Amino acid sequence: MAAIWLEWISVKKIHTKAINERSRVMIGRMPDCDIYLEDPHISRNHALVNFNDGIFQVRNLSETNPIILNDRWQIDFNQNSALRPGDMLTLGKIEIRVAASQSPSGRRQAPVIFKVRCPGCDRVLESDLVDCPWCQASLAGAEALIFHPEERK
């Protein structure tokens, strides 16, 4: 059975959601959405991810807010786009990474690890911190870092 994982950071936590061929995943600002995102730039029912015609795809359900795919393409209202492992969706100010459910060897890939680089002392820190514990610099504008565990071996 085909499957993908969606990974994102919201409210300073890393979240993941598995999607298989039978899933229909609603993404939006409504608390009853399958993926609930608190961002005023995200519509109540913003996007739908499902499996159709042998591929995973995303449909933009928002008449006012586009979805950006891989920092290049804009998915407008009622348009579909295929999703592949490695793709990045941007809804409002939240980025959602599409990950493969299995590696070529058949094992599930580990989720990515999110960290930040302190602008004051250049240390790499956990992404859930507000201020750097070493130099007390605010991490609000810190550079975001994404690590793939399989690449760090």
Secondary structure, 3 states (H helix, E strand, C coil): CCEEEEEEEECCEEEEEEEECCCEEEEECCCCCCEECCCCCCCCCCEEEEEECCEEEEEECCCCCCEEECCCEEECCCCEEEECCCCEEEECCEEEEEEECCCCCCCCCCCCEEEEECCCCCCEEECCCCECCCCCCECCCCEEEEECHHHCC
